Amino acid sequence: MDTYLDTERLALRRFTADDADLLIELDSDPQVMRYLSGGEPTPPEVVRERYLPNILAGYEKWNGNLGLFAAHEKAGGAFVGWFILRPGPQGPLDEVELGYRLRRAAWGNGYATEGSRALLGKAFTELGVRRVWAETMTVNRASRNVMEKLGMTLTETSPVPADMAMIEGAEHGGVLYEITKEQWERR
C-alpha cells in the first residue's frame, strides 16, 4: 500500500481506480449517510462514473498532496472510511477543508479524531497550509465533538443547502469550524 500518512492505528492512502466498491459500500449505509442525504445511498454508477474519477483527478490537480484518502486499520487492514484534506473548488491551496466519512463499525473508536489530528499536523508542517476548515450540520454532535477536540473554533452558522432540506435537523442549519496554523501551533 502506498501510504500517504500513518497514525498510531491507521494508514491513509490515495484511492485507486479499483476502489469503487469500498466507496459504494460506505455510501450505502443509511446511518453513514444520515446527515448527508437523509440516509439515501449514493447510486453505484454515480460513485463509479463521477465521484471516483473526481477523486483521482484531484491527486493530479494537487500533486498527490491533497484530496480524499482511504483509511485502513493497521491491525488487519480493514477499510474504515476516508478522510479529506483539500481546498474548496476555487479556493487557495493554503486554505483547506478537513473531513471524514467512516464506516459504522469504526464509529466510537477515536479514528475520526486520530486521522484528523494527523492531517492537521501534515497540513501545517508539510503542506504550507495556513487555515483548515470543516463543516457539518448543527445537529451532528459527534462530528462537532471531533472538531472541538482538534481545537477548531465555531466561526459561522448557515442554512443547509436546499437539496439537504429533507434531512432530519436541517431546520437547525449548518456550522463551520476552523483552525489557523498559529492557533494550532499554540496548542
C-alpha positions in Angstrom: 0.0 0.0 0.0 1.3 3.4 -1.0 0.8 5.2 2.4 0.1 8.9 2.4 0.0 9.3 6.2 0.4 6.9 9.1 -1.2 7.4 12.6 -0.9 5.1 15.5 -3.7 2.8 14.3 -4.5 4.0 10.8 -2.8 4.1 7.4 -4.2 6.6 4.9 -3.6 6.1 1.2 -4.7 7.6 -2.1 -7.7 5.9 -3.7 -7.1 3.9 -6.9 -9.4 3.1 -9.8 -10.1 -0.3 -8.2 -11.7 1.2 -5.0 -15.2 1.9 -6.2 -16.7 -0.9 -4.2 -15.2 0.5 -1.0 -16.9 3.8 -1.6 -20.2 2.2 -2.7 -20.3 0.1 0.4 -19.6 3.1 2.6 -22.2 5.3 1.0 -24.9 2.5 1.1 -25.2 2.6 4.9 -28.2 4.8 5.8 -26.7 5.8 9.2 -23.4 6.9 7.5 -25.4 9.0 5.0 -27.9 10.3 7.7 -26.6 13.9 7.7 -25.5 13.9 4.0 -28.5 12.6 2.1 -31.1 11.8 4.8 -29.9 8.2 4.6 -30.3 7.7 0.9 -27.4 5.7 -0.6 -25.2 7.2 -3.4 -26.1 5.3 -6.6 -23.2 3.0 -7.6 -23.0 4.4 -11.0 -22.5 7.9 -9.5 -19.6 6.6 -7.5 -18.0 4.9 -10.5 -18.7 7.5 -13.1 -18.4 10.8 -11.2 -17.1 10.5 -7.6 -14.1 8.2 -8.1 -12.9 9.9 -11.3 -13.1 13.3 -9.5 -11.1 11.9 -6.5 -8.4 10.6 -8.9 -8.3 13.9 -10.8 -7.8 15.7 -7.5 -4.5 13.9 -7.0 -3.3 15.1 -10.4 -4.5 18.6 -9.7 -2.8 18.9 -6.3 0.3 16.8 -7.0 -0.9 14.0 -4.7 -0.6 16.3 -1.6 -4.3 17.0 -1.1 -7.5 15.1 -1.8 -9.6 12.2 -0.4 -7.7 9.4 1.3 -8.8 5.9 2.1 -8.2 4.9 5.7 -7.4 1.3 6.8 -6.7 -0.1 10.2 -3.0 -1.0 10.5 -4.0 -4.1 12.5 -5.8 -6.3 10.0 -6.1 -3.8 7.1 -9.9 -3.2 7.4 -11.2 -0.3 5.4 -12.6 2.2 7.9 -13.6 5.0 5.6 -12.0 8.2 4.2 -10.5 11.5 5.2 -10.4 14.6 3.1 -7.9 17.4 3.1 -8.4 19.7 0.1 -9.1 23.3 -1.0 -12.6 24.4 -1.9 -13.5 24.3 -5.7 -11.9 27.8 -6.3 -10.1 28.1 -3.0 -6.4 28.8 -2.4 -4.1 25.9 -1.6 -3.3 27.3 1.8 -7.0 27.1 3.0 -8.3 23.5 3.0 -11.3 21.6 4.1 -10.9 18.7 6.6 -13.5 16.0 6.7 -14.1 12.3 7.1 -16.7 9.6 6.4 -16.3 6.4 8.4 -18.0 3.0 8.3 -20.4 2.5 11.2 -18.2 -0.4 12.5 -15.4 2.2 13.0 -17.5 4.7 15.0 -16.6 5.3 18.6 -13.0 4.2 18.3 -11.5 7.7 18.1 -10.5 7.2 14.5 -12.1 10.5 13.3 -10.0 12.4 15.8 -6.8 10.4 15.3 -6.9 10.8 11.5 -7.9 14.4 11.5 -5.3 15.3 14.1 -2.6 13.8 11.9 -3.9 15.6 8.8 -3.8 18.9 10.6 -0.2 18.2 11.6 0.7 17.4 8.0 -1.2 20.4 6.6 0.5 22.9 8.9 4.0 21.4 9.0 4.5 20.0 5.5 1.9 21.4 3.1 2.1 25.2 3.7 -1.5 25.4 4.8 -2.4 28.5 7.0 -6.1 27.7 7.6 -8.2 24.5 7.9 -12.0 24.5 8.0 -14.7 21.9 8.4 -18.4 21.9 8.1 -21.3 19.8 9.4 -24.9 20.1 10.3 -25.7 21.7 13.6 -27.3 18.5 14.9 -24.3 16.3 14.1 -22.9 16.4 17.6 -20.5 13.6 17.0 -18.6 15.5 14.2 -18.8 18.7 16.1 -17.2 17.0 19.1 -14.3 15.9 16.9 -13.8 19.4 15.6 -13.7 20.8 19.1 -11.3 18.1 20.3 -9.0 19.2 17.5 -9.0 22.8 18.8 -11.2 24.1 16.0 -13.4 27.0 16.7 -17.0 27.5 15.6 -16.9 30.6 13.3 -20.1 30.6 11.3 -23.6 29.1 11.1 -25.6 28.9 7.9 -28.7 27.4 6.5 -28.2 24.0 4.9 -28.4 23.8 1.1 -31.8 23.4 -0.5 -31.0 19.9 -1.6 -30.5 18.9 2.0 -33.7 20.4 3.4 -35.3 16.9 3.8 -32.6 15.7 6.2 -33.5 15.4 9.9 -32.3 18.5 11.7 -31.9 20.6 8.6 -34.0 23.4 10.1 -31.2 24.0 12.6 -28.7 24.7 9.7 -25.0 24.0 9.5 -21.9 25.0 11.3 -18.4 26.0 10.1 -15.3 25.4 12.3 -11.8 26.5 11.6 -8.3 26.5 13.0 -5.3 28.5 11.7 -1.7 27.5 11.7 -1.0 30.0 14.5 -3.8 28.6 16.7 -2.6 25.0 16.0 1.0 25.9 17.0 -0.2 27.4 20.3 -2.0 24.1 21.3 
